[in-house]
Amino acid sequence: MVRAGRTPLRVLALSYGADLVYTEEIIDQRLLASKRVENATLATTDYLLGDEVVLRIAAEERTKCVLQIGSNCPEKAAKVCQKVGNDVAAIDLNMGCPKPFSIHCGMGAALLSHPNRVKEILTAMVAASVVPVSCKIRLLDSQDDTMQFVRMIEQCGVSALAVHGRRRDERPKDQCRIDEIRQICRALSIPVIANGHSGRIQSNEDISRFREETGASGVMLARRALAMPSIFCSGGTFSMENEIQNFLRKAWQYDESFTGTKYVVQRILGSQQEFDPRGRLTVSASTVRQIYNIWEVDTSNGNNNNNRTTTTTRHGQWTKEEEGGKQMEDENEDCRDVKRRRNDGKMAEDDDEAFAMKMVDDVLVAPISFHPRSLKCGVNGKQTPKCVLKRHCTQQQLDVPLFQTRKLGLDHRFSGTVCVNGQKFGSSVTQPNVKMAEQVSALVALHGLRIRHKLEGDWEE
């Protein structure tokens, strides 16, 4: 889970009873360009790219943490295995992510269309790695194609296979194809891990039921584990407040960034971002200290970090924390940047990537789009981005949003902007018609105004 499968949530899940935890998908080149550092302050092994923590492995998770990489290159994937293999329990090639940030370079679900390339990558990884190699896939367009594909994967020498029970173009609203996962489990001799059933899992017992229905060796959870980390507890789940407080203690212990901390807290909150007073305060919080205070998590006595009285930056250097909860250097950068990430509203269920907004002239622009078929939701009674944006402006007593579109050059596509309370928003993705250009610009505005949670459904591509 991008921006979520980081050290605090992984360690928390293990403490609740998870057997293995996966990192967020990390692109091979970022790991190869990073520098390995032993962080004595946090008792972690860090991979740093400048001031950014690309990967942080806690000592207590080293034997249970699976590094998940995105790659389309056998040589780079093999080099990652050689570089990081001694710090993790296994290394996994992600071929299940259907999102643009992963597939645009031929990674993620794009590899499903290139079995020969998959064979080259996995074979190279297995040959180079000192730890087990696994991979995750989605189902192909036909069961015969899927079976041929997974048998090829098994022959590459991987130690396990995770299967998301949907096809590349399917989303959480589509049923998980349990029967197809079951056929894979019966056909292969390696362990198969079932994935894609989070929407139906509400308890630890449901996890066991899903495993039994598929015949899988294990179950992988993403969305449910993010919204309810204690789902792994055999004795029952915790309250929302306890979930958040327990996560925040781990975030403090492992010096998680403001954006990473806020993202996970908002995913646990879900719809309570709007209805719980603390949820609304969390949405508007601009520092990690504010989030700790909202949820009454005491860090003043260093309860999770050896009584420290200062705060470490993400790369383990010390900076004195001034009165009033002055932010760490990296958090100041987060606040100054013109980035607005999707953690500012309730998330679409299966969207893990972040959209960075950039100021182009006087317009906040983000690479956001959605499939035209999503507009059919409006016919079924659900609101479209334009409807939600207009309703918001009415509630806030703002002027009606002003939409502008223009037809571009030879490709005859359209670009749109919307002006809300003096600020313009637009998408860098062109659209086939005026209607789509206006709706997409409205969706960008919902993100920029931090009210994405008011729009129901999974829209973004």
JODAVEN-V287722 format. One record per residue. SS is DSSP state (h for helix, s for strand, l for the rest). PHI is phi in degrees with one decimal (* if undefined). Layout:
ss->SS phi->PHI
ss->SS phi->PHI
This chain:
ss->l phi->*
ss->l phi->-60.1
ss->l phi->69.7
ss->l phi->-118.2
ss->l phi->-76.4
ss->l phi->-105.6
ss->h phi->-51.5
ss->h phi->-59.0
ss->h phi->-70.7
ss->h phi->-63.5
ss->h phi->-65.1
ss->h phi->-62.5
ss->h phi->-61.6
ss->h phi->-63.7
ss->h phi->-66.1
ss->h phi->-84.2
ss->l phi->128.0
ss->l phi->-63.8
ss->l phi->-84.4
ss->l phi->-137.7
ss->s phi->-132.0
ss->s phi->-108.5
ss->l phi->-74.0
ss->l phi->-64.3
ss->l phi->-67.2
ss->s phi->-119.5
ss->s phi->-66.7
ss->h phi->-53.4
ss->h phi->-63.9
ss->h phi->-65.2
ss->h phi->-68.3
ss->h phi->-67.3
ss->h phi->-83.8
ss->l phi->-82.2
ss->s phi->-112.9
ss->s phi->-82.9
ss->s phi->-136.0
ss->s phi->-84.7
ss->s phi->-97.3
ss->l phi->-67.1
ss->l phi->-63.3
ss->l phi->-101.1
ss->l phi->58.6
ss->s phi->-130.6
ss->s phi->-106.9
ss->s phi->-110.5
ss->s phi->-113.9
ss->s phi->-112.3
ss->s phi->-122.4
ss->l phi->67.1
ss->l phi->-91.0
ss->s phi->-91.5
ss->s phi->-86.5
ss->s phi->-75.0
ss->s phi->-150.6
ss->s phi->-130.5
ss->s phi->-110.6
ss->s phi->-80.1
ss->h phi->-58.3
ss->h phi->-74.4
ss->h phi->-110.1
ss->l phi->-54.0
ss->l phi->-89.3
ss->l phi->-132.6
ss->s phi->-103.2
ss->s phi->-104.0
ss->s phi->-77.9
ss->s phi->-105.2
ss->s phi->-116.1
ss->s phi->-108.7
ss->l phi->-157.2
ss->l phi->-129.1
ss->l phi->-130.6
ss->h phi->-58.2
ss->h phi->-66.0
ss->h phi->-67.2
ss->h phi->-61.3
ss->h phi->-65.6
ss->h phi->-65.8
ss->h phi->-62.0
ss->h phi->-59.0
ss->h phi->-69.2
ss->h phi->-78.2
ss->h phi->-107.3
ss->h phi->-53.6
ss->h phi->-75.5
ss->h phi->-105.5
ss->l phi->-133.9
ss->l phi->-83.6
ss->s phi->-163.5
ss->s phi->-129.7
ss->s phi->-121.0
ss->s phi->-92.6
ss->s phi->-83.5
ss->s phi->-124.1
ss->l phi->-109.6
ss->l phi->-78.6
ss->l phi->-96.0
ss->l phi->-83.7
ss->h phi->-56.6
ss->h phi->-63.0
ss->h phi->-97.0
ss->h phi->-85.5
ss->l phi->-66.6
ss->l phi->-108.2
ss->l phi->80.7
ss->l phi->-104.7
ss->h phi->56.6
ss->h phi->-66.0
ss->h phi->-61.7
ss->h phi->-68.2
ss->h phi->-61.1
ss->h phi->-91.3
ss->l phi->-134.1
ss->h phi->-60.0
ss->h phi->-65.0
ss->h phi->-66.2
ss->h phi->-58.6
ss->h phi->-59.9
ss->h phi->-64.3
ss->h phi->-66.4
ss->h phi->-64.9
ss->h phi->-61.8
ss->h phi->-66.4
ss->h phi->-65.1
ss->h phi->-61.5
ss->h phi->-68.5
ss->h phi->-92.7
ss->l phi->-88.0
ss->l phi->-93.1
ss->l phi->-121.0
ss->s phi->-58.0
ss->s phi->-113.3
ss->s phi->-134.2
ss->s phi->-152.4
ss->s phi->-124.5
ss->s phi->-131.3
ss->s phi->-105.3
ss->s phi->-69.8
ss->l phi->-82.3
ss->l phi->-68.5
ss->l phi->-134.5
ss->h phi->-65.0
ss->h phi->-62.2
ss->h phi->-63.2
ss->h phi->-62.3
ss->h phi->-64.3
ss->h phi->-63.7
ss->h phi->-67.3
ss->h phi->-70.4
ss->h phi->-66.8
ss->h phi->-62.5
ss->h phi->-61.2
ss->h phi->-59.8
ss->h phi->-68.6
ss->l phi->-74.1
ss->l phi->96.1
ss->l phi->-69.0
ss->l phi->-91.7
ss->s phi->-162.5
ss->s phi->-135.8
ss->s phi->-99.7
ss->s phi->-124.4
ss->s phi->-85.1
ss->s phi->-79.3
ss->s phi->-138.0
ss->s phi->-81.8
ss->l phi->-58.3
ss->l phi->-92.4
ss->l phi->-96.5
ss->l phi->-129.2
ss->l phi->-54.6
ss->l phi->-69.4
ss->l phi->-83.1
ss->l phi->-65.3
ss->l phi->-71.3
ss->l phi->-86.3
ss->h phi->-61.9
ss->h phi->-61.2
ss->h phi->-71.2
ss->h phi->-63.3
ss->h phi->-60.7
ss->h phi->-63.8
ss->h phi->-65.0
ss->h phi->-59.2
ss->h phi->-72.0
ss->h phi->-86.5
ss->l phi->-102.2
ss->l phi->-96.1
ss->l phi->-87.1
ss->s phi->-60.8
ss->s phi->-115.8
ss->s phi->-107.7
ss->s phi->-86.1
ss->s phi->-144.7
ss->l phi->110.1
ss->l phi->-117.6
ss->h phi->-55.8
ss->h phi->-63.4
ss->h phi->-104.3
ss->l phi->-102.1
ss->l phi->-119.4
ss->l phi->-151.8
ss->h phi->-61.8
ss->h phi->-64.8
ss->h phi->-65.0
ss->h phi->-62.3
ss->h phi->-62.0
ss->h phi->-66.1
ss->h phi->-63.7
ss->h phi->-62.9
ss->h phi->-68.1
ss->h phi->-64.2
ss->h phi->-91.0
ss->l phi->75.3
ss->l phi->-77.7
ss->l phi->-77.4
ss->s phi->-161.1
ss->s phi->-126.8
ss->s phi->-105.2
ss->l phi->-116.6
ss->l phi->-123.2
ss->h phi->-59.4
ss->h phi->-68.8
ss->h phi->-67.7
ss->h phi->-75.7
ss->h phi->-75.8
ss->l phi->-145.6
ss->h phi->-55.8
ss->h phi->-76.3
ss->h phi->-58.3
ss->h phi->-81.2
ss->l phi->-74.3
ss->l phi->-72.6
ss->l phi->-90.2
ss->l phi->115.8
ss->l phi->-86.0
ss->l phi->-96.1
ss->l phi->-70.6
ss->h phi->-56.2
ss->h phi->-61.3
ss->h phi->-66.6
ss->h phi->-57.3
ss->h phi->-67.0
ss->h phi->-62.4
ss->h phi->-64.4
ss->h phi->-64.9
ss->h phi->-62.9
ss->h phi->-65.0
ss->h phi->-70.0
ss->h phi->-62.1
ss->h phi->-66.7
ss->h phi->-60.3
ss->l phi->-107.3
ss->l phi->55.0
ss->l phi->-69.1
ss->l phi->-69.4
ss->h phi->-59.9
ss->h phi->-64.5
ss->h phi->-66.0
ss->h phi->-65.4
ss->h phi->-64.3
ss->h phi->-57.8
ss->h phi->-67.4
ss->h phi->-59.2
ss->h phi->-68.7
ss->h phi->-69.5
ss->h phi->-68.3
ss->h phi->-63.3
ss->l phi->58.6
ss->l phi->-67.2
ss->h phi->-71.6
ss->h phi->-57.8
ss->h phi->-95.5
ss->h phi->-103.6
ss->l phi->-86.2
ss->h phi->-54.4
ss->h phi->-70.3
ss->h phi->-65.5
ss->h phi->-65.4
ss->h phi->-66.0
ss->h phi->-63.7
ss->h phi->-59.3
ss->h phi->-88.3
ss->l phi->-63.7
ss->l phi->-119.6
ss->l phi->-139.0
ss->h phi->-67.6
ss->h phi->-62.0
ss->h phi->-61.4
ss->h phi->-64.7
ss->h phi->-58.8
ss->h phi->-67.9
ss->h phi->-57.8
ss->l phi->-99.9
ss->l phi->55.2
ss->l phi->-98.6
ss->l phi->-85.2
ss->l phi->-114.0
ss->l phi->-66.5
ss->l phi->-100.0
ss->l phi->61.0
ss->l phi->-60.1
ss->l phi->-120.4
ss->l phi->-147.7
ss->l phi->55.2
ss->l phi->56.4
ss->l phi->-71.0
ss->l phi->-113.2
ss->l phi->-125.2
ss->s phi->-112.4
ss->s phi->-83.9
ss->l phi->-77.0
ss->l phi->-65.7
ss->l phi->-103.4
ss->l phi->83.0
ss->l phi->-90.4
ss->s phi->-94.1
ss->s phi->-132.9
ss->l phi->-67.7
ss->l phi->-90.9
ss->l phi->-83.9
ss->l phi->-59.8
ss->l phi->87.5
ss->l phi->69.7
ss->l phi->-59.4
ss->l phi->-77.0
ss->l phi->-64.2
ss->h phi->-56.5
ss->h phi->-68.5
ss->h phi->-73.9
ss->h phi->-60.6
ss->h phi->-64.0
ss->h phi->-60.3
ss->h phi->-72.1
ss->h phi->-77.4
ss->l phi->-64.9
ss->l phi->-88.6
ss->l phi->-86.1
ss->l phi->-125.1
ss->l phi->-98.9
ss->h phi->-72.8
ss->h phi->-77.2
ss->h phi->-84.7
ss->l phi->-147.7
ss->l phi->-65.8
ss->l phi->-83.3
ss->l phi->-63.9
ss->l phi->-61.8
ss->l phi->-117.5
ss->l phi->-99.9
ss->l phi->-113.8
ss->l phi->-85.3
ss->l phi->-105.3
ss->l phi->-111.0
ss->l phi->-93.0
ss->l phi->-90.4
ss->s phi->-124.8
ss->s phi->-84.7
ss->s phi->-115.1
ss->l phi->57.3
ss->l phi->-113.7
ss->s phi->-117.5
ss->s phi->-81.4
ss->s phi->-115.4
ss->s phi->-137.3
ss->l phi->-82.1
ss->l phi->-110.9
ss->l phi->-155.7
ss->s phi->-152.8
ss->l phi->-75.6
ss->h phi->-54.7
ss->h phi->-64.7
ss->h phi->-64.2
ss->h phi->-66.5
ss->h phi->-64.5
ss->h phi->-58.4
ss->h phi->-62.7
ss->h phi->-66.7
ss->l phi->-87.0
ss->l phi->104.9
ss->l phi->-86.5
ss->l phi->-80.4
ss->l phi->-90.1
ss->h phi->-55.0
ss->h phi->-63.1
ss->h phi->-62.2
ss->h phi->-64.7
ss->h phi->-64.8
ss->h phi->-64.5
ss->h phi->-63.4
ss->h phi->-60.7
ss->h phi->-63.9
ss->h phi->-63.9
ss->h phi->-63.8
ss->l phi->-90.7
ss->l phi->58.2
ss->l phi->-100.9
ss->l phi->-63.4
ss->l phi->-60.6
ss->l phi->-56.8
ss->s phi->-106.1
ss->s phi->-97.5
ss->s phi->-134.9
ss->s phi->-130.8
ss->s phi->-143.7
ss->s phi->-85.6
ss->l phi->-86.9
ss->l phi->-62.4
ss->l phi->-67.3
ss->l phi->-82.2
ss->l phi->59.6
ss->l phi->-94.9
ss->s phi->-123.8
ss->s phi->-122.4
ss->s phi->-133.5
ss->s phi->-135.4
ss->s phi->-133.6
ss->s phi->-105.8
ss->s phi->-125.4
ss->l phi->53.2
ss->l phi->90.8
ss->s phi->-110.4
ss->s phi->-97.0
ss->s phi->-130.7
ss->s phi->-160.1
ss->s phi->-109.0
ss->l phi->-81.6
ss->l phi->-96.2
ss->l phi->-74.0
ss->s phi->-126.4
ss->l phi->-76.8
ss->l phi->-154.8
ss->h phi->-63.7
ss->h phi->-57.7
ss->h phi->-67.3
ss->h phi->-61.5
ss->h phi->-69.6
ss->h phi->-64.5
ss->h phi->-67.7
ss->h phi->-64.8
ss->h phi->-64.9
ss->h phi->-64.4
ss->h phi->-60.1
ss->h phi->-62.6
ss->h phi->-60.6
ss->h phi->-67.8
ss->h phi->-64.3
ss->l phi->-88.6
ss->l phi->64.1
ss->l phi->-127.4
ss->h phi->-58.1
ss->h phi->-64.9
ss->h phi->-78.4
ss->l phi->-98.9
ss->l phi->-77.4
ss->l phi->100.8
ss->l phi->-102.6
ss->l phi->-101.7
ss->s phi->-66.3
ss->l phi->-103.0
